[in-house]
């Protein structure tokens, strides 16, 4: 039972052995290639060539498929990267059970991607575990295990091939002694998990050795992203030297990270063959007989060491780099050469000894990566690029004559353009490059401005508001399938989420997660909240996360189906089992223990998100409108309550009032929240009249309304909501006050023996 190449060695060896292979189970052929023709798995192909019956069920949970499996009368089922869950009924059919070839030293790296996680973790050794399958995730007893040392040059492919070969050899040993095997129980306390890897990106905030491991672990998919285009790094080395974190050393693509410098050896642009900067320059030189190259210090050294004739900028200008490298290219001979009109300024530049510069290739200092890494002010200021921005702007302005390459992902495209146009570039292409260049400098400067603004102690809204981002993730679609969507990062509020299991996040997931984080950040005690369509349908606090979740679920269990759950405490085994009882889109928590993750991973599509800090630090909110956008401060005002009625409340009721108010801030207006014993029991949201929201909330709460409290996000315009609340047993109300009919409302509360508190702060949410 297997599908990918990993299982091929085992099947081939079994076919050559004395064992009788009665059937092969594999994944059904999938459409592939431009013609979308069904593509059979490698195991499928070998089985057919050997005249073995091939079965490709969608699932083995159906009784008909189980009966078919039983009719083969297997002594043992061998599983190697099959891809389908084997239910208990299947596991119990073979005489000697189902055994699995797992490419790790269990209990280390249970899960879908053990090879990748082995490399990522920097493990010195790995191996194969032959285990008896049970209903857990790679948790069955071990029959045989063999290990070997990982070599320096090993990457995902080389380890995959070694482990596949070792696995097949070890399998035969186990099968030959199947009746003598003594299963060894795994130590669950030492288990760690290797969830499926879906993010192959190397980030500027990565430590150098981590980035190096990613290149090895994700081969051939590891990539850096520049201007939303991927550049794969197929091979690399690193130097463990002190360096400026995040700095990309211009054209040679050496990337300075925390603890050293990542040195790519082989890269691949999107849609192109692998190449290096040296190959790029050589290709450029071969296509132009009289090319002269100017470069600054580090690039000069790299190109020279590769045997490429280059002139250092300081030799050309006859002026040295000064101020510790702050001034390198700010010189008339450089900027004059870039900005000159080849016709109008020809005589002038000749008299001044200035050569026209036709092509500029440069990258900027990694300012935003430096900020994100937590560097101090001095380090951040040093990473504000002056010369690079000036060069790019000059070349982009003079696009009639000068090409500007501001991204390494454009190297191959430039070569193709010049080959196509007899060693020149077209005006249209130069204008396209200029557009990209100005987008880059606008983004760069907006981030610098935003950082300075974040350091200001002035609480007034700024005269200029920079709203700029770069696309970091294409989403399948927006709120609806016909709407295109993407997630843009504004650099300084790096999305602090780590997905450890499940499908990719959707547009609606991200919107709901944002609302969930805003609500859960209101509470310090153990809390749980459930959100659906950007509105909470359950919120509670408790003595534990499990208690809080059970209380939150009781608010509106029907609406919770397909919702998002946020918790501010670790998920343990019992809580995970409870979460798995209903369909959920996303679960967010600060941590998940190993036992709990094992349970949650049974839900293949459930997204499990780790969020270390629930304290939101975004200062302003923005909203697009016709002609521009609106900006406002976050609604994080601290309230002071004032009792305005004759009736008093208990301390418990006061706690529930504050609890309900915290939730009410995040419910779409008109908003009503009814709470009792630290639990929202009825939520009325988004109605155009306040009394309608009250009616919805009391209907949701039902009999639990008796003795409960109520919060309103704005004042009551009439006493009708108070009278209706009294009918259902509400004992206390918190609201902003400020209505022309406040006295009528207070009177109604007194007449119905309801305590009422004013906050003096309205909390509309639209």
C-alpha positions in Angstrom: 0.0 0.0 0.0 1.8 3.1 -1.3 1.9 5.8 -3.9 5.0 8.0 -4.3 8.6 7.1 -5.3 9.5 6.3 -1.7 7.5 3.0 -1.9 8.9 1.9 -5.2 12.0 0.2 -3.8 9.9 -1.8 -1.3 7.5 -3.0 -3.9 10.3 -3.9 -6.3 12.1 -5.9 -3.7 9.0 -7.7 -2.6 8.3 -8.7 -6.2 11.8 -10.3 -6.4 11.5 -12.0 -3.0 9.7 -15.2 -2.1 6.7 -13.2 -0.9 3.5 -13.3 -2.9 2.1 -9.8 -3.6 -1.7 -10.4 -4.1 -2.7 -6.7 -4.6 -1.3 -3.2 -4.6 -3.3 -0.3 -3.1 -2.4 3.1 -4.3 -3.8 6.6 -4.9 -6.1 7.0 -7.9 -4.5 8.6 -11.0 -4.5 12.5 -10.9 -4.9 14.9 -13.8 -1.4 16.3 -14.6 0.4 18.4 -17.2 -1.0 20.8 -19.8 -3.4 18.2 -21.1 -4.6 17.3 -17.6 -4.2 13.6 -18.5 -4.6 11.2 -15.6 -1.1 10.3 -14.2 -0.6 7.0 -12.4 1.6 6.8 -9.3 5.0 5.1 -9.6 3.7 2.2 -7.6 0.7 1.9 -9.9 2.9 1.6 -13.0 5.2 -1.1 -11.5 2.2 -3.1 -10.3 0.6 -3.1 -13.7 3.9 -4.1 -15.4 4.0 -7.0 -13.0 0.4 -8.0 -13.6 -0.6 -7.3 -10.0 -4.1 -6.3 -9.3 -4.2 -2.5 -8.5 -6.9 -1.0 -6.2 -7.4 2.8 -6.1 -10.2 3.4 -3.5 -11.1 6.9 -2.5 -11.5 5.7 1.0 -11.2 2.5 3.0 -13.9 3.4 5.5 -16.7 2.0 3.3 -17.8 -1.6 4.1 -17.6 -2.7 0.4 -13.9 -1.7 0.2 -13.2 -3.4 3.5 -14.8 -6.6 2.2 -12.8 -6.4 -1.0 -9.6 -6.1 1.1 -10.7 -9.0 3.3 -11.2 -11.3 0.2 -7.5 -11.0 -0.6 -6.8 -12.9 2.6 -3.5 -11.0 3.3 -1.0 -12.3 5.9 0.4 -8.9 6.2 -0.2 -5.4 4.7 2.9 -3.3 4.0 2.3 0.4 4.0 4.8 2.9 2.6 3.6 6.5 2.1 0.1 5.4 1.1 -1.7 8.6 1.8 -5.1 7.2 3.0 -6.2 6.6 6.6 -6.5 2.9 7.5 -9.5 2.4 9.8 -9.6 -0.2 12.6 -11.5 -2.6 10.4 -8.7 -2.7 7.8 -5.9 -2.9 10.5 -7.5 -6.0 12.0 -7.8 -8.0 8.7 -4.2 -9.2 8.0 -3.0 -12.1 10.1 0.2 -10.2 11.2 -1.4 -6.8 11.0 -0.4 -3.8 8.9 3.3 -2.7 9.1 4.6 0.7 8.0 7.9 1.8 6.7 8.5 5.1 8.3 11.6 7.3 7.4 12.6 8.5 10.8 13.8 7.2 14.2 10.4 6.9 15.9 9.1 8.3 18.2 11.0 11.2 16.7 9.2 12.8 13.8 5.8 11.2 13.6 3.7 12.6 10.7 3.7 13.4 7.1 7.1 15.1 6.5 9.8 13.4 8.7 12.7 13.7 6.2 12.2 17.5 5.9 11.9 18.0 9.7 14.9 15.8 10.4 17.0 18.2 8.3 15.3 21.4 9.6 16.1 20.3 13.2 19.7 19.8 12.4 19.6 16.1 13.4 22.9 14.3 13.1 21.4 11.0 12.4 18.3 9.5 10.9 17.0 6.1 9.9 14.0 3.8 9.2 11.5 2.4 11.7 9.4 -0.6 10.7 6.3 -0.4 12.9 3.0 -2.1 13.5 0.2 0.4 12.6 -2.4 1.3 15.1 -5.1 4.0 15.0 -2.8 6.7 16.2 -0.4 8.9 14.1 2.7 6.7 13.7 2.4 5.7 17.3 2.4 1.9 16.9 5.0 -0.5 18.4 8.3 -0.7 16.6 9.4 -4.0 15.0 12.8 -3.1 13.7 14.8 0.1 13.5 18.1 1.0 11.8 20.0 4.4 11.7 22.8 6.1 9.9 24.7 9.4 10.1 23.5 12.3 8.0 26.3 13.6 5.7 27.1 17.3 5.1 25.9 17.3 1.5 22.7 15.4 2.1 19.5 17.2 1.1 15.8 16.0 0.9 16.4 14.0 -2.3 19.6 12.2 -1.2 18.1 11.3 2.2 14.8 10.3 0.6 16.7 7.8 -1.7 18.9 6.5 1.1 15.9 6.0 3.4 13.8 4.3 0.7 16.6 1.8 0.0 17.2 1.2 3.7 13.4 0.8 4.3 13.1 -1.9 1.6 16.1 -3.8 3.0 14.8 -3.6 6.5 11.3 -4.7 5.4 12.6 -8.0 4.0 14.3 -8.7 7.3 11.1 -8.1 9.2 9.0 -10.2 6.9 11.5 -13.1 7.0 11.1 -13.1 10.8 7.5 -12.0 11.1 6.5 -14.7 13.5 9.4 -14.0 15.8 9.0 -10.2 16.0 8.8 -8.7 19.5 7.1 -5.3 19.1 8.6 -2.5 21.2 6.2 0.1 22.5 7.1 3.7 21.6 7.8 6.2 24.4 5.1 8.8 23.7 6.8 11.3 26.0 9.7 11.6 23.5 7.4 12.0 20.5 7.7 15.0 18.2 5.7 15.7 15.1 6.5 16.4 11.5 3.5 18.1 10.0 3.2 18.5 6.3 5.4 21.4 5.0 3.6 24.0 2.9 5.7 27.0 3.4 9.1 26.7 1.6 10.1 30.3 2.0 13.4 31.6 3.4 12.7 34.7 5.5 15.1 37.6 6.2 14.4 37.0 9.9 15.7 33.4 9.7 19.0 32.5 11.4 21.6 31.7 8.8 21.9 28.0 9.7 18.1 27.7 9.6 18.0 29.2 6.1 20.8 26.8 5.1 18.8 23.9 6.5 15.7 25.0 4.6 17.6 24.9 1.3 18.6 21.3 2.1 15.2 20.2 3.6 13.0 21.7 1.0 15.0 20.8 -2.1 14.2 21.7 -4.8 11.4 24.1 -3.5 13.2 26.4 -1.0 12.9 30.0 -2.2 13.4 33.6 -1.4 10.7 36.1 -2.5 11.5 39.4 -4.1 8.7 41.7 -5.3 6.3 38.8 -5.0 8.3 36.6 -7.4 10.0 33.4 -6.3 13.6 32.6 -6.7 14.5 29.0 -5.8 17.7 28.3 -4.1 18.7 24.8 -5.1 22.1 24.6 -3.4 23.9 26.9 -0.9 26.6 27.1 1.6 27.0 29.4 4.6 29.7 31.1 6.5 29.3 31.4 10.3 30.6 34.9 10.6 29.3 38.0 12.3 27.1 40.0 9.9 24.4 42.5 9.6 21.1 40.5 9.8 19.0 40.4 6.7 21.4 42.2 4.4 21.4 41.1 0.8 24.8 41.9 -0.7 23.7 43.3 -4.0 24.0 41.3 -7.2 25.9 38.3 -5.8 22.9 37.3 -3.8 24.9 36.6 -0.6 22.4 37.0 2.2 23.6 38.1 5.6 21.5 36.6 8.3 21.7 36.2 12.0 24.9 34.3 12.8 26.4 34.2 9.3 26.0 34.6 5.5 24.0 32.3 3.3 25.8 31.8 0.0 23.5 30.5 -2.8 25.3 28.3 -5.3 22.5 27.5 -7.7 19.3 29.5 -8.1 16.4 29.3 -10.4 14.1 32.1 -11.5 10.4 31.4 -12.1 10.0 29.8 -15.4 13.8 29.7 -16.1 16.6 27.3 -15.9 19.0 27.5 -12.9 21.7 30.2 -13.0 24.1 32.2 -10.9 25.1 35.8 -10.8 28.5 34.9 -12.4 26.6 33.1 -15.2 24.4 36.1 -15.7 27.3 38.5 -16.1 29.2 36.1 -18.3 26.0 35.7 -20.5 25.7 39.5 -20.6 29.4 39.9 -21.6 29.1 37.2 -24.3 26.2 39.0 -25.9 27.9 42.4 -25.8 31.5 42.7 -27.0 32.3 46.0 -25.4 30.7 45.9 -22.0 32.3 47.7 -19.1 31.2 46.8 -15.5 31.3 49.2 -12.5 30.7 47.8 -9.1 31.1 48.6 -5.4 33.3 46.7 -2.9 31.6 43.4 -2.2 30.2 42.9 -5.6 33.5 43.8 -7.2 35.3 41.2 -5.1 32.8 38.5 -6.0 32.9 39.2 -9.8 36.6 39.5 -9.8 37.1 36.2 -8.0 34.9 34.6 -10.7 37.3 35.9 -13.4 35.0 38.7 -14.6 36.7 41.9 -15.5 35.2 44.7 -13.3 36.2 48.3 -12.4 35.6 49.4 -8.8 33.5 52.5 -8.5 36.1 54.3 -6.4 38.7 53.7 -9.1 36.4 55.2 -11.8 35.4 58.2 -9.7 38.9 58.7 -8.2 37.1 59.2 -4.9 37.2 56.5 -2.1 34.2 55.1 -0.2 33.9 57.2 2.9 32.1 57.3 6.3 32.3 53.6 6.7 30.6 52.9 3.4 27.8 55.4 3.8 29.0 57.2 0.7 29.9 55.0 -2.2 28.1 56.0 -5.4 26.9 59.6 -4.6 29.2 61.2 -7.2 28.6 63.3 -10.4 30.4 60.7 -12.6 27.9 58.1 -11.5 24.7 60.1 -11.4 25.7 62.1 -14.4 26.3 58.9 -16.4 22.9 57.6 -15.3 20.8 60.8 -15.8 22.3 62.1 -19.0 20.3 62.6 -22.2 22.5 60.8 -24.8 21.7 63.5 -27.4 21.2 66.7 -25.4 24.1 66.2 -22.9 26.6 64.4 -25.1 29.2 67.3 -25.4 28.8 68.2 -21.7 29.5 64.7 -20.3 32.5 64.2 -22.7 34.1 67.4 -21.5 33.6 66.2 -17.9 35.0 62.8 -18.5 31.7 61.1 -17.7 30.7 57.8 -19.4 27.0 57.1 -20.0 25.6 54.3 -17.9 23.1 52.2 -19.8 22.2 49.6 -17.1 21.9 49.8 -13.4 21.7 46.7 -11.2 21.2 47.2 -7.5 19.3 46.1 -4.4 18.5 48.1 -1.3 19.6 47.6 2.3 17.1 45.4 4.1 15.5 48.1 6.3 12.2 46.4 7.0 13.9 43.0 7.8 16.2 44.8 10.3 13.2 46.3 12.0 11.4 43.0 12.1 14.4 41.3 13.6 14.2 43.4 16.8 17.4 45.4 16.1 18.1 48.6 18.0 17.7 52.1 16.7 21.3 52.5 15.6 21.2 49.3 13.6 17.9 50.2 12.0 19.1 53.7 11.0 22.3 52.1 9.4 20.0 50.1 7.2 18.3 53.1 5.6 19.7 53.0 2.1 20.6 56.4 0.6 22.9 55.7 -2.4 20.8 52.7 -3.6 17.6 54.6 -3.6 19.2 57.6 -5.4 20.6 55.3 -8.1 17.3 53.6 -8.7 15.3 56.8 -8.9 17.8 58.4 -11.2 17.8 55.4 -13.6 14.0 55.1 -13.5 13.6 58.8 -14.2 15.9 58.4 -17.3 14.2 55.3 -18.6 14.4 56.7 -22.1 18.1 55.7 -22.0 18.8 53.6 -18.9 17.5 50.2 -17.8 17.2 49.7 -14.0 17.2 46.2 -12.5 16.1 46.6 -8.9 15.4 42.9 -8.3 17.5 39.8 -8.9 14.4 38.0 -10.3 14.7 40.2 -13.4 18.3 39.0 -14.4 17.1 36.2 -16.7 14.4 38.4 -18.2 16.9 41.1 -19.0 19.2 38.6 -20.7 16.3 37.4 -22.8 15.3 40.9 -23.7 18.8 41.8 -24.9 19.2 38.7 -26.9 15.8 39.4 -28.5 16.7 43.0 -29.4 20.3 42.8 -30.6 21.9 43.6 -27.2 19.6 46.5 -26.5 16.4 47.0 -24.5 13.2 48.4 -25.8 11.6 51.7 -24.5 8.6 49.7 -23.4 10.7 47.3 -21.4 12.7 50.1 -19.8 9.5 51.9 -18.8 8.2 48.6 -17.3 11.4 48.4 -15.2 11.1 52.0 -14.2 7.5 51.3 -12.9 8.8 48.4 -10.8 11.7 50.6 -9.5 9.4 53.4 -8.4 7.1 50.9 -6.7 10.1 49.6 -4.8 11.3 53.0 -3.6 7.8 54.1 -2.7 7.4 50.9 -0.6 10.9 51.4 0.9 10.3 55.0 1.9 6.8 54.3 3.3 8.2 51.7 5.6 10.9 54.1 6.8 8.3 56.7 7.4 6.0 54.2 9.2 8.9 53.2 11.5 9.7 56.8 12.4 6.0 57.4 13.0 5.9 54.4 15.4 8.7 56.0 17.4 6.9 59.3 17.8 5.3 60.3 21.1 2.8 62.6 19.3 -0.7 61.2 19.7 -2.2 63.2 16.9 -3.1 61.6 13.6 -0.3 62.2 11.2 -0.6 64.7 8.3 0.5 62.0 5.9 -0.5 58.3 6.3 1.5 55.7 4.5 -0.5 52.6 3.5 1.7 50.3 1.5 2.3 46.6 1.5 3.8 43.8 -0.6 1.9 40.7 -1.6 3.1 37.7 0.4 0.4 35.2 -0.3 -2.1 34.6 -3.1 -5.4 33.4 -1.7 -7.7 31.0 -3.5 -10.3 33.7 -3.7 -11.9 36.6 -1.6 -15.1 36.5 0.3 -16.7 34.7 -2.6 -15.2 32.5 -5.3 -15.5 35.1 -8.1 -13.4 37.7 -6.2 -9.6 37.7 -6.5 -7.7 38.1 -3.2 -4.2 38.2 -1.7 -2.6 38.9 1.7 -0.3 41.9 1.8 2.2 42.5 4.6 3.0 46.0 5.7 6.3 44.7 7.1 6.1 46.2 10.6 3.1 44.2 11.8 4.4 40.8 10.7 1.5 38.3 10.8 2.4 36.4 14.1 0.7 33.1 13.2 2.2 29.7 12.7 0.1 27.1 11.0 1.1 23.6 12.3 -1.6 21.6 10.6 -4.3 21.8 8.0 -5.2 23.5 4.8 -4.0 27.0 3.7 -5.9 29.9 5.3 -8.6 31.5 3.2 -9.5 35.2 3.0 -12.5 34.6 5.3 -10.4 32.6 7.7 -7.9 35.5 8.0 -10.7 38.1 8.5 -12.3 35.9 11.2 -9.0 35.2 12.9 -8.4 38.9 13.2 -11.7 39.3 15.0 -11.0 36.3 17.2 -7.6 37.8 18.2 -9.2 41.1 19.0 -11.7 39.5 21.4 -9.5 37.0 23.1 -6.9 39.7 23.8 -9.4 41.3 26.1 -9.0 38.5 28.7 -6.1 37.5 31.0 -7.9 34.6 32.7 -8.4 31.3 30.7 -10.8 32.2 27.9 -12.3 30.7 24.8 -14.3 32.3 22.0 -16.0 31.0 18.8 -16.5 33.3 15.8 -18.6 32.9 12.7 -18.9 35.4 9.8 -16.9 38.0 11.8 -19.2 37.9 14.8 -18.8 36.0 18.1 -21.3 33.2 18.7 -19.7 32.1 22.0 -17.3 33.6 24.5 -16.5 32.5 28.0 -13.9 32.5 30.8 -13.3 29.6 33.2 -10.9 27.9 35.5 -9.3 26.1 32.6 -9.3 26.3 28.8 -11.5 23.2 28.6 -14.1 24.7 30.9 -14.0 28.0 29.0 -14.5 26.3 25.7 -17.4 24.1 26.9 -19.1 27.2 28.3 -18.5 29.2 25.0 -19.9 26.3 23.0 -23.1 26.3 25.1 -23.9 29.8 24.0 -24.9 28.8 20.4 -23.7 25.3 19.5 -25.6 25.4 16.2 -23.9 28.6 15.0 -20.5 27.3 16.2 -20.5 24.6 13.5 -17.9 25.6 10.9 -16.6 28.4 13.1 -13.2 29.5 14.4 -12.1 28.9 18.0 -9.5 31.0 19.8 -8.1 30.1 23.2 -5.5 31.9 25.3 -4.2 28.7 27.0 -2.4 25.6 25.8 -4.6 22.9 24.2 -4.2 19.6 26.0 -5.5 16.1 25.3 -9.0 16.5 26.8 -9.6 19.8 25.1 -8.4 18.5 21.8 -10.9 15.6 22.0 -13.7 18.1 22.8 -12.7 20.3 19.9 -12.8 17.4 17.5 -16.5 16.7 18.3 -17.7 19.3 15.9 -16.6 20.6 12.5 -14.3 23.7 12.9 -12.4 25.7 10.3 -9.6 27.0 12.6 -8.3 26.5 16.1 -5.9 29.2 17.5 -4.0 28.8 20.7 -0.6 29.8 22.2 0.6 26.2 22.2 -0.6 22.6 21.6 1.0 19.7 23.4 2.0 16.5 21.5 -0.9 14.4 22.6 -3.4 17.1 21.7 -1.8 17.6 18.3 -2.0 13.9 17.6 -5.8 14.2 18.2 -6.3 17.3 16.2 -4.4 16.0 13.2 -7.1 13.4 12.7 -9.1 16.2 11.2 -7.2 16.6 7.9 -8.6 20.0 7.0 -8.7 21.6 10.4 -6.2 24.5 10.5 -4.3 24.5 13.8 -2.7 27.9 14.4 -0.1 28.9 17.0 -0.2 32.5 18.2 2.2 33.3 21.0 0.9 36.7 21.9 -2.7 37.7 21.8 -2.0 41.4 22.6 -2.7 43.4 19.5 -0.3 46.3 19.0 -1.8 47.9 15.9 -2.3 51.6 16.6 -4.7 52.5 13.8 -7.5 51.0 11.8 -8.1 51.9 8.2 -11.1 51.5 5.8 -11.3 52.2 2.1 -13.9 54.7 1.0 -14.7 56.6 -2.2 -11.8 59.0 -2.8 -9.5 57.7 -0.2 -9.5 55.9 3.1 -10.5 56.5 6.7 -8.1 56.2 9.6 -9.0 55.9 13.3 -7.4 54.8 16.5 -8.1 51.4 17.9 -11.0 51.1 20.3 -9.0 50.3 23.4 -10.5 52.9 25.8 -10.6 51.9 29.5 -14.0 52.5 30.9 -15.2 53.8 34.3 -18.7 52.8 35.3 -21.2 54.9 37.0 -24.3 53.4 38.7 -27.4 55.5 37.7 -30.2 53.4 39.3 -31.5 52.7 42.8 -31.0 49.0 42.5 -27.6 47.6 43.5 -25.6 44.6 42.1 -23.5 41.8 43.5 -19.8 41.6 42.8 -20.5 38.6 40.5 -23.0 40.7 38.5 -20.4 43.5 38.2 -17.8 41.0 36.9 -20.3 39.7 34.4 -21.2 43.3 33.3 -17.5 44.1 32.5 -17.2 40.7 30.8 -20.2 41.4 28.6 -19.0 44.9 27.8 -15.6 43.6 26.6 -17.4 41.3 24.1 -20.0 43.9 23.1 -17.2 46.1 21.7 -16.5 43.5 19.1 -20.0 42.7 18.0 -21.5 44.4 14.9 -23.8 47.2 15.8 -26.4 47.4 17.0 -24.9 45.0 19.5 -26.4 43.3 22.6 -24.6 40.7 24.7 -26.3 38.8 27.6 -23.9 37.1 30.0 -24.0 35.0 33.1 -21.3 33.3 35.2 -18.5 34.4 32.9 -20.2 33.1 29.8 -22.0 34.9 26.9 -25.4 33.2 26.7 -27.1 35.4 24.1 -25.7 37.7 21.4 -27.8 40.0 19.2 -25.7 41.5 16.4 -26.0 43.8 13.4 -29.6 44.9 13.7 -30.8 48.3 12.6 -32.9 48.8 15.7 -31.7 48.1 19.2 -34.9 46.4 20.3 -34.4 43.9 17.5 -30.9 43.0 18.8 -32.4 42.7 22.3 -35.0 40.3 21.0 -32.4 38.1 19.3 -30.2 38.0 22.3 -32.9 37.0 24.7 -34.2 34.4 22.3 -30.7 32.9 22.1 -30.3 32.9 25.8 -33.8 31.4 26.5 -34.4 30.3 30.1 -30.8 31.2 31.1 -31.8 34.9 30.9 -33.0 34.8 34.5 -30.5 36.4 36.7 -28.2 37.4 33.8 -26.8 40.8 32.8 -26.9 42.7 29.6 -24.5 45.0 27.7 -25.3 47.4 24.9 -22.7 49.1 22.6 -24.7 52.3 22.5 -27.4 54.1 24.5 -31.1 53.0 24.5 -33.2 55.5 22.6 -36.4 54.3 24.3 -37.3 52.4 27.4 -38.7 49.5 25.3 -35.5 47.5 25.5 -35.4 47.7 29.3 -39.0 46.5 29.6 -38.3 43.6 27.3 -35.1 42.7 29.2 -37.1 42.7 32.5 -39.6 40.3 31.1 -36.9 37.7 30.6 -35.2 38.2 34.0 -32.3 40.5 33.3 -31.0 41.9 36.6 -28.3 44.4 35.5 -27.5 46.5 32.4 -24.3 48.3 31.2 -24.5 50.9 28.5 -22.8 54.2 27.4 -25.8 56.5 28.2 -26.1 59.8 26.4 -29.7 59.5 25.0 -32.2 62.4 25.2 -34.4 59.8 27.0 -31.8 58.7 29.5 -34.1 59.6 32.4 -37.0 57.6 30.9 -34.7 54.6 30.5 -33.4 54.9 34.1 -36.9 55.2 35.4 -37.9 52.0 33.5 -34.9 50.2 35.0 -35.9 51.3 38.6 -39.5 50.2 38.0 -38.3 46.8 36.9 -35.7 46.5 39.6 -32.8 46.4 37.2 -29.4 47.9 38.1 -27.9 50.1 35.4 -24.4 51.4 34.8 -23.2 54.1 32.4 -19.8 53.9 30.8 -19.8 57.2 29.1 -18.1 55.5 26.1 -19.9 54.4 23.0 -18.5 51.3 21.2 -20.1 51.2 17.7 -18.5 48.6 15.5 -19.4 48.6 11.7 
